[in-house]
Amino acid sequence: MGAHALDRGLEDLAASGRQALVRRIDATGAWDADPVWREAFAAVPRHLFVPYYYVGVRGGYERRWGETPDPDARENWLRGAYADAPLATRLRDGDLVSSSSQPSLMARMLAELRVRDGDRVLEIGTGSGYNAALLAHRLGDDGLVTTIDLDPEITESARRHLAAAGHRPAVVTGDGARGVPERAPFDRIVATCALTSVPPAWLAQCNPGARILAPLATGLIALTVHDGGHAEGHFLPTPAYFVPLRGGTGSRPEPVDLDAVPDHARGDELFGFLLALTRGSLDAQEAYVLWEREGRPRRERYGVTAGGERGWAWLDDPEGPYAWPLPA
């Protein structure tokens, strides 16, 4: 039995799994801003995109596989495919290099992308292909969706998964930081990998008024492109932790020395966000002083401006006293 040809019992379990997943996402309010996504998540079968995945166990990872001969193990694989949880889909030397994101976070990001009928969408970070399938289903036209990943093994497997689900968007192998100029211009860009800055190529490939949504510094930045070289916007309230973009802006940051920071701040998620956002500009003690002075600001008070070859993050006002350059 192939993973794409489930027996009747598992097909029923998959259908009920999708329904339960939609109810769980509904309860989070993730797509309140654009409820049309409910139908996409109800229709697109996630299990086709994760024929195997890895779950963390003591000492490493355990592989769950849809083609195992053990019927109980197949059922566990299928139940896991419809859990509202991220799934590790590709490891290299013990490190995670690709995953299928938590569905409720995907739903929140897709709703915040504010996709309209007829929009041309570029996805940076193909992963399993599930997000591209959701976009293609929502738009009703595979030709409006382009997805890119640096790893040819990832793009090839995503093509197979998408075809099994009945979708054939453009799947491109290449450096996501460079965008896909031959498919431009785009009305929406969504990244499913973490950035350290906003690649200028993305801005040049967007129509005026385009929206870019991307993980940056453990948050989600939502930018509006005002012209081909300038974009600006605020962070959403939602925390976001993604595998880094490999390519133009995917360097791993050096660890931060927290010795001068009080214990209560070290474990505070919002202080961690500020540290990530100002890395290279503020040391931990400077960041802590600012954080306390400004009332421990939440993510949505921060924003990003990108223009030409430079970009900067800021607190409250892009022209205000608190602004920090993003890596070039």
C-alpha positions as CSV (number, residue, x, y, z in Angstrom):
1,M,0.0,0.0,0.0
2,G,1.4,3.4,-1.0
3,A,1.1,6.4,1.3
4,H,-1.1,8.1,-1.3
5,A,-3.5,5.1,-1.6
6,L,-5.0,4.7,1.9
7,D,-7.4,2.0,2.7
8,R,-11.0,3.0,3.5
9,G,-10.5,3.0,7.2
10,L,-7.5,5.4,7.0
11,E,-9.3,7.6,4.4
12,D,-12.1,8.0,6.9
13,L,-9.6,8.7,9.6
14,A,-7.9,11.3,7.4
15,A,-11.3,13.0,6.6
16,S,-12.2,13.2,10.3
17,G,-8.6,14.4,11.1
18,R,-9.1,17.3,8.7
19,Q,-12.4,18.2,10.3
20,A,-10.9,18.1,13.8
21,L,-7.9,20.2,12.6
22,V,-10.2,22.8,11.2
23,R,-12.2,22.9,14.5
24,R,-8.9,23.4,16.4
25,I,-7.7,26.2,14.2
26,D,-11.2,27.8,14.4
27,A,-10.9,27.8,18.2
28,T,-7.6,29.8,18.0
29,G,-9.1,32.6,15.9
30,A,-6.2,32.2,13.4
31,W,-8.3,33.0,10.3
32,D,-10.8,35.4,11.8
33,A,-9.2,38.1,9.5
34,D,-10.0,36.0,6.4
35,P,-12.3,33.0,7.1
36,V,-12.1,31.8,3.5
37,W,-9.0,29.8,4.6
38,R,-11.3,27.4,6.6
39,E,-12.4,25.8,3.4
40,A,-8.9,25.4,2.1
41,F,-7.7,23.6,5.2
42,A,-10.8,21.4,5.1
43,A,-10.1,20.4,1.5
44,V,-6.3,20.0,1.2
45,P,-5.1,16.6,2.6
46,R,-2.0,17.4,4.8
47,H,-1.1,13.7,5.0
48,L,-0.2,13.7,1.2
49,F,2.6,16.2,2.1
50,V,4.1,14.3,5.0
51,P,4.5,10.7,3.8
52,Y,7.0,10.5,6.6
53,Y,8.1,12.8,9.4
54,Y,10.2,12.8,12.5
55,V,9.2,13.2,16.1
56,G,11.5,14.1,18.9
57,V,12.4,11.3,21.3
58,R,15.1,10.9,24.0
59,G,18.4,11.1,22.2
60,G,17.2,12.2,18.8
61,Y,14.3,11.6,16.4
62,E,11.9,8.8,15.6
63,R,10.6,8.4,12.0
64,R,6.9,7.9,11.4
65,W,6.1,6.5,8.0
66,G,2.9,6.1,6.0
67,E,4.0,3.0,4.3
68,T,5.0,1.0,7.3
69,P,3.4,-2.5,7.3
70,D,2.3,-2.1,10.9
71,P,-1.3,-0.9,10.8
72,D,-1.1,0.7,14.3
73,A,2.0,2.6,13.3
74,R,0.3,3.8,10.1
75,E,-2.6,5.1,12.2
76,N,-0.2,6.9,14.5
77,W,1.4,8.5,11.4
78,L,-1.9,9.7,10.1
79,R,-3.1,11.0,13.4
80,G,0.1,13.0,13.7
81,A,-0.3,14.4,10.2
82,Y,-3.5,16.1,11.4
83,A,-2.2,17.3,14.7
84,D,-1.9,21.1,15.1
85,A,1.8,20.8,15.4
86,P,4.9,21.4,13.3
87,L,6.4,18.2,11.7
88,A,10.1,17.7,11.0
89,T,10.3,16.5,7.5
90,R,14.0,16.5,6.6
91,L,17.1,16.1,8.7
92,R,20.7,16.5,7.8
93,D,23.5,15.3,10.2
94,G,20.9,15.5,13.0
95,D,19.9,19.1,12.2
96,L,16.4,20.1,11.1
97,V,16.6,21.6,7.5
98,S,12.9,21.4,6.5
99,S,9.5,21.1,8.3
100,S,5.8,21.4,7.8
101,S,4.8,24.3,10.0
102,Q,2.1,24.2,12.7
103,P,-1.2,24.5,10.8
104,S,-2.7,27.1,13.1
105,L,0.4,29.3,12.5
106,M,0.1,28.7,8.8
107,A,-3.5,29.7,8.9
108,R,-2.7,32.9,10.8
109,M,0.0,33.8,8.3
110,L,-2.2,33.1,5.3
111,A,-5.0,35.1,6.7
112,E,-2.6,38.0,7.5
113,L,-1.3,37.8,3.9
114,R,-4.7,39.2,2.8
115,V,-4.7,37.4,-0.5
116,R,-7.3,38.6,-3.1
117,D,-8.7,36.8,-6.1
118,G,-6.2,37.0,-9.0
119,D,-3.2,37.8,-6.8
120,R,0.2,36.4,-7.9
121,V,1.9,34.9,-4.9
122,L,5.5,34.0,-4.2
123,E,6.3,31.6,-1.4
124,I,9.9,31.5,-0.1
125,G,10.7,28.1,1.4
126,T,8.7,25.3,-0.3
127,G,9.0,22.8,2.6
128,S,6.5,19.9,2.0
129,G,4.5,21.8,-0.5
130,Y,1.4,22.0,1.8
131,N,1.4,25.8,2.0
132,A,1.6,26.1,-1.7
133,A,-1.3,23.7,-2.1
134,L,-3.4,25.8,0.3
135,L,-2.6,28.9,-1.7
136,A,-3.4,27.2,-5.0
137,H,-6.7,26.0,-3.6
138,R,-7.6,29.4,-2.3
139,L,-6.8,31.2,-5.6
140,G,-8.3,28.5,-7.8
141,D,-5.5,28.9,-10.2
142,D,-2.2,27.0,-9.8
143,G,-0.5,29.4,-12.3
144,L,-0.8,32.3,-9.8
145,V,1.4,30.5,-7.2
146,T,5.2,30.2,-7.3
147,T,7.3,28.5,-4.6
148,I,11.0,28.4,-4.3
149,D,13.5,26.4,-2.2
150,L,17.3,26.1,-2.4
151,D,17.4,22.3,-2.0
152,P,16.5,20.3,-5.1
153,E,15.5,17.3,-3.0
154,I,12.9,19.4,-1.2
155,T,11.5,20.9,-4.5
156,E,11.4,17.5,-6.2
157,S,9.5,15.9,-3.3
158,A,7.2,18.9,-3.0
159,R,6.3,18.6,-6.8
160,R,5.3,14.9,-6.2
161,H,3.2,15.8,-3.1
162,L,1.5,18.7,-4.9
163,A,0.7,16.5,-8.0
164,A,-0.7,13.8,-5.7
165,A,-3.0,16.5,-4.3
166,G,-4.0,17.7,-7.8
167,H,-2.0,20.9,-7.9
168,R,0.8,22.1,-10.2
169,P,2.1,25.5,-9.2
170,A,5.5,26.7,-10.3
171,V,8.1,25.0,-8.1
172,V,11.5,26.6,-8.5
173,T,14.9,25.4,-7.2
174,G,17.0,28.4,-6.3
175,D,18.1,31.0,-3.7
176,G,14.9,32.4,-2.2
177,A,16.7,35.7,-1.3
178,R,16.9,36.4,-5.0
179,G,13.2,35.8,-5.6
180,V,12.0,34.5,-9.0
181,P,12.3,37.4,-11.4
182,E,11.0,35.4,-14.4
183,R,7.6,34.9,-12.6
184,A,7.3,38.5,-11.3
185,P,5.7,40.9,-10.6
186,F,4.0,39.6,-7.4
187,D,1.2,40.9,-5.3
188,R,2.0,38.9,-2.2
189,I,5.2,37.3,-0.9
190,V,5.2,34.9,2.1
191,A,8.3,33.4,3.6
192,T,8.2,30.2,5.7
193,C,11.8,30.5,6.8
194,A,13.4,33.0,9.1
195,L,15.2,36.1,7.8
196,T,17.7,38.5,9.2
197,S,16.8,41.2,6.7
198,V,14.5,41.9,3.8
199,P,16.1,41.0,0.5
200,P,16.1,43.9,-2.0
201,A,15.2,41.6,-4.8
202,W,11.8,40.9,-3.3
203,L,10.9,44.6,-3.3
204,A,12.0,45.0,-6.9
205,Q,9.7,42.0,-7.9
206,C,6.6,43.4,-6.2
207,N,3.8,45.4,-7.6
208,P,3.1,48.7,-5.7
209,G,0.8,47.9,-2.8
210,A,2.1,44.3,-2.5
211,R,2.2,42.8,0.9
212,I,5.2,40.8,2.3
213,L,4.8,38.6,5.3
214,A,8.0,37.0,6.7
215,P,9.4,35.6,10.0
216,L,12.2,37.9,11.3
217,A,13.7,38.0,14.8
218,T,11.2,35.5,16.3
219,G,8.3,37.6,15.0
220,L,6.2,38.1,11.8
221,I,6.8,41.3,9.9
222,A,4.0,42.5,7.6
223,L,5.3,45.0,5.0
224,T,3.5,47.0,2.4
225,V,5.5,47.8,-0.7
226,H,5.1,51.4,-1.7
227,D,7.2,51.2,-4.8
228,G,9.9,49.0,-6.2
229,G,12.5,50.0,-3.7
230,H,10.7,50.8,-0.4
231,A,8.5,48.9,2.0
232,E,7.4,49.4,5.6
233,G,5.3,47.8,8.2
234,H,4.8,46.5,11.8
235,F,5.3,43.2,13.4
236,L,2.2,41.1,14.2
237,P,1.7,40.0,17.9
238,T,2.3,36.3,17.0
239,P,5.7,34.7,18.0
240,A,7.3,32.7,15.1
241,Y,10.2,30.4,15.1
242,F,11.3,29.0,11.7
243,V,14.2,27.3,10.1
244,P,16.6,30.0,8.8
245,L,16.6,30.9,5.1
246,R,19.6,29.3,3.5
247,G,21.2,31.5,0.9
248,G,21.5,35.3,0.8
249,T,20.3,36.2,4.3
250,G,20.5,33.0,6.3
251,S,23.6,33.3,8.5
252,R,23.4,31.9,12.0
253,P,23.7,34.6,14.7
254,E,26.4,34.4,17.4
255,P,25.1,33.6,20.9
256,V,24.4,36.6,23.2
257,D,26.1,37.1,26.6
258,L,23.3,37.5,29.1
259,D,25.5,37.7,32.2
260,A,24.5,41.3,32.9
261,V,20.8,40.7,32.4
262,P,18.5,39.9,35.4
263,D,17.1,36.4,35.6
264,H,13.5,37.6,35.0
265,A,14.4,39.0,31.6
266,R,16.5,36.1,30.4
267,G,13.6,33.8,30.0
268,D,11.1,36.5,28.8
269,E,10.0,35.8,25.3
270,L,9.5,39.5,24.4
271,F,12.9,40.4,25.7
272,G,14.3,37.6,23.6
273,F,12.5,39.2,20.6
274,L,14.2,42.6,21.2
275,L,17.6,40.9,21.5
276,A,17.1,39.1,18.2
277,L,15.9,42.3,16.5
278,T,18.8,44.4,17.7
279,R,21.5,41.8,17.4
280,G,24.7,43.6,16.3
281,S,23.5,47.0,17.4
282,L,22.8,46.6,21.1
283,D,24.4,44.4,23.7
284,A,22.2,42.5,26.1
285,Q,22.5,45.1,28.9
286,E,21.7,48.0,26.6
287,A,18.7,46.1,25.3
288,Y,17.5,45.4,28.8
289,V,17.7,49.0,29.8
290,L,15.7,50.1,26.8
291,W,13.2,47.3,27.3
292,E,12.5,48.3,30.9
293,R,12.4,52.0,30.1
294,E,9.9,51.5,27.4
295,G,7.5,49.3,29.5
296,R,8.6,46.0,28.1
297,P,7.0,46.7,24.6
298,R,5.1,44.0,22.8
299,R,5.9,43.0,19.3
300,E,3.4,45.1,17.5
301,R,5.1,48.3,18.7
302,Y,8.1,47.4,16.5
303,G,8.4,47.7,12.8
304,V,10.8,47.5,9.8
305,T,11.6,49.8,7.0
306,A,13.4,48.5,3.9
307,G,14.7,50.5,1.0
308,G,17.4,50.0,-1.5
309,E,20.3,48.0,0.0
310,R,19.5,49.0,3.5
311,G,16.8,48.2,6.1
312,W,16.2,49.1,9.7
313,A,14.1,48.0,12.6
314,W,12.4,50.5,14.9
315,L,10.3,51.0,18.0
316,D,7.1,53.0,17.6
317,D,8.2,55.3,14.8
318,P,10.6,54.7,11.9
319,E,11.9,58.3,12.3
320,G,12.0,58.1,16.1
321,P,14.9,57.7,18.5
322,Y,15.0,53.9,18.6
323,A,16.2,52.5,15.2
324,W,18.6,49.7,14.5
325,P,20.1,48.7,11.1
326,L,19.3,45.2,9.8
327,P,22.2,43.1,8.4
328,A,23.0,44.1,4.8
